[in-house]
């Protein structure tokens, strides 16, 4: 599947407050997990990956991700924070856009391609600026759709 195929209004949240990465990962896990076991697995995967190194892309975007799902599905969540925050970014830029991706335990080549395509898309500063300025979820999806062509 292509990135745009995962973008539904239920997978987008706007004006989200940020207090810490820990709280952010807890929120993402709670929203993405289908049961307590999966929620915990998602949280642990995000924290584990972040311990390896910061998942910021630079340009105001962070891409926390991990592997833990039993099924072959991929889960994606996009958060626009209510203000730019310190996310230990690779370029020391404050982050306001979070794109979280959770993969199955067994990663396939298509998953690697998806992660690379998402990274390339969100490294474009014009995309970041357009998304931060978006007024609603429909506009966010439209921006991503137009840039994904």
Steps between C-alpha positions, in 0.01 A plus 500: 500500500600859446525753781190685382299178541553522877392860532148516638354768727505256793881474459555877522489716811550874519588751771652234727682616817849361566656452841763232434593221261388248762151652513491531121588130460238405760237699311598350165499147641159551661352635178658239274471189717193281467535340844720546809760249380540668161499846661790396725686342207466822296623712789798271561585498127496881481712541812739227389553658160548846650771363731699400190493859379268796460235445234481859383537567129594861545299780344250495788394137449542192721441146376472272804460142387532145620434133428262299714175413322398137462314552174647624172316831526673833553356768728562869441403804703569866418505759777526875462616637834350821634847658506855413393690297763851379577515143372881468496487558127795412278514859374405666833173617344190493716251231399129557441408211271507138620453211257488173693528165321462159658609199296454127545772309685601347170585793276474450125671689219178693436513632858854628450390676180202653680724638777745645245219657296343656808838632612566653158156662488526661843855626450355751253471828690208620285302190602568570867395865464182407314403239759565730794279763334220250423161589644354149517564129445362505147753766405781290652396199296481712185851641553643151550308367201625778272861458614486119471419501128 
